[in-house]
Amino acid sequence: MTTRALRRPVRPSPMALAAAALIAAAVAGASALAAPAAGPEAALLQDSEIVVNLAIEGTESAEGLAAFDATVRFDPAVVAVEGVAPGDALPEGSDWLDPVPDGDDGVFFGSYHEGDGPPGRDGTLATLTFRVLGSGAANIRLDRSASGAYDASGGSIVPPARMALVGLPVAPIYLPVGRR
């Protein structure tokens, strides 16, 4: 008589499933705007810089980009805004709204274009540079309730266009190796 060893089905952990989904998205060439807008962040070195882009995509399915405004929030005990620069998606000849503090945990900035001319396009609306002040999670995030993108008539183009922060530091994902 022969006996067979019974094998229990292997169930992957939730962390392994999440890691597999991230790897599959990366291999499939997922959109740059699919990056998380917030989440667990990597260990940050004091006095180092974090450079983050505010990106827009989907402007071709809207009436075109003529203006935007954005408020980005962060933990002021961990990071400080060093600069905000206009990006390449803005219409030619746009006027830049210099960044101003929005409370002690945010910065407001934007751009508008008056008159005729081609609209803006998909790409980077602005590049933000932060200086790391201390340890902890910087919690850099786009305040969607205080941000928007607009066509020449002043109508919102979000949606169908989408705005997101790209390039946020995230904690590394460690995958189990071998048998458990």
C-alpha positions in Angstrom: 0.0 0.0 0.0 1.4 3.4 -0.9 0.7 6.5 1.0 0.6 10.0 -0.4 1.7 13.0 1.6 -1.2 15.4 1.9 -0.1 18.9 1.1 -1.9 22.0 2.5 -2.5 24.7 -0.1 -0.1 27.5 0.2 -1.8 30.9 0.8 0.3 33.9 0.1 0.4 36.6 2.7 -1.4 39.9 2.0 2.0 41.6 1.8 3.1 39.1 -0.8 -0.1 39.7 -2.8 0.4 43.5 -2.6 4.0 43.2 -3.7 3.0 40.9 -6.7 0.4 43.5 -7.7 3.0 46.3 -7.7 5.5 44.2 -9.7 2.8 43.3 -12.2 1.8 47.0 -12.6 5.5 48.0 -13.1 6.0 45.2 -15.7 2.8 46.2 -17.5 3.9 49.8 -17.8 1.3 51.3 -15.6 0.7 55.1 -15.8 3.0 57.4 -13.9 -0.1 58.7 -12.2 -0.8 55.3 -10.7 1.9 56.1 -8.1 0.4 56.4 -4.6 -0.2 60.0 -3.4 0.6 59.1 0.2 1.7 56.1 2.1 4.5 54.7 4.2 7.7 56.6 3.4 11.3 55.6 3.3 13.7 56.6 6.0 14.7 60.2 5.2 18.2 61.6 5.9 18.2 65.0 7.6 19.2 67.9 5.3 18.6 65.8 2.2 16.2 66.9 -0.6 13.0 65.4 -1.8 11.9 66.4 -5.3 8.3 65.7 -6.3 6.5 66.5 -9.5 2.8 67.5 -9.7 1.7 65.8 -12.9 -1.4 65.9 -15.0 -2.6 63.4 -17.7 -5.8 63.1 -19.7 -5.9 66.7 -20.9 -6.5 65.6 -24.5 -9.9 64.2 -23.4 -10.9 67.6 -21.8 -11.2 71.0 -23.4 -7.4 71.6 -22.8 -5.4 73.0 -19.9 -5.4 76.8 -19.4 -4.9 77.1 -15.6 -4.3 75.1 -12.4 -4.0 75.7 -8.7 -2.8 73.2 -6.2 -2.3 72.9 -2.4 0.2 70.3 -1.3 0.2 69.3 2.4 3.1 67.9 4.4 4.4 67.4 8.0 6.2 70.7 8.8 8.2 68.9 11.6 9.8 66.6 9.0 10.1 68.7 5.8 10.0 72.3 4.6 9.3 73.6 1.1 12.5 75.0 -0.5 11.0 75.8 -3.9 8.2 75.3 -6.4 9.0 75.7 -10.1 6.7 75.6 -13.2 6.6 72.4 -15.2 6.5 71.7 -18.9 2.8 71.0 -19.2 1.8 74.7 -18.9 0.5 76.6 -21.9 3.2 78.8 -23.5 3.1 82.3 -22.0 1.4 81.3 -18.7 1.6 83.5 -15.7 3.0 81.7 -12.6 1.5 82.2 -9.2 4.3 82.2 -6.7 3.9 79.7 -3.9 2.4 81.0 -0.6 2.0 79.1 2.7 -1.4 77.6 3.3 -1.4 77.2 7.1 1.7 75.7 8.7 1.3 72.4 6.8 0.8 73.4 3.2 1.8 75.4 0.2 -0.5 76.9 -2.5 0.7 77.7 -6.0 -0.6 77.7 -9.6 -0.6 79.1 -13.1 -3.0 80.7 -15.5 -3.0 81.6 -19.2 -5.1 84.5 -20.6 -5.8 85.0 -24.3 -5.4 82.8 -27.3 -2.9 80.2 -27.8 -2.5 76.4 -27.6 -3.6 74.8 -24.4 -1.3 73.0 -22.0 -0.7 69.3 -22.3 -0.1 66.1 -20.2 3.1 66.3 -18.2 4.5 68.1 -15.2 2.6 71.1 -13.8 5.2 71.9 -11.2 8.3 70.6 -9.4 8.4 70.9 -5.6 11.7 70.6 -3.7 11.5 69.8 0.1 14.3 69.9 2.6 14.3 67.1 5.3 14.3 68.7 8.8 13.8 65.7 11.0 12.8 62.0 11.2 9.4 60.6 10.6 7.0 60.4 7.7 6.9 63.6 5.6 3.3 62.8 4.6 3.5 64.8 1.4 0.1 64.8 -0.3 -2.0 66.7 -2.8 -5.0 68.3 -1.1 -7.6 67.4 -3.8 -10.3 69.5 -2.2 -8.1 72.6 -2.7 -6.6 71.8 -6.1 -7.9 71.8 -9.7 -7.2 72.2 -13.4 -9.3 74.4 -15.7 -10.0 75.1 -19.4 -10.0 78.5 -21.0 -13.6 79.2 -19.9 -12.7 78.4 -16.3 -14.5 75.1 -16.2 -12.9 72.2 -14.3 -11.2 69.5 -16.4 -10.6 67.2 -13.5 -12.0 64.7 -14.3 -11.5 63.5 -17.1 -7.9 64.8 -16.6 -6.1 63.5 -13.5 -3.6 65.3 -11.2 -1.2 63.4 -8.9 2.1 63.8 -7.1 4.8 61.6 -8.7 8.2 60.7 -7.2 7.2 60.4 -3.5 9.7 58.4 -1.4 8.1 55.1 -0.4 9.3 52.4 2.0 11.0 49.5 0.4 9.0 46.3 0.0 10.7 43.2 1.3 9.6 39.9 -0.3 10.0 36.6 1.6 12.6 34.3 0.1 12.5 30.6 0.5 10.0 28.5 2.4 8.1 29.6 5.4 
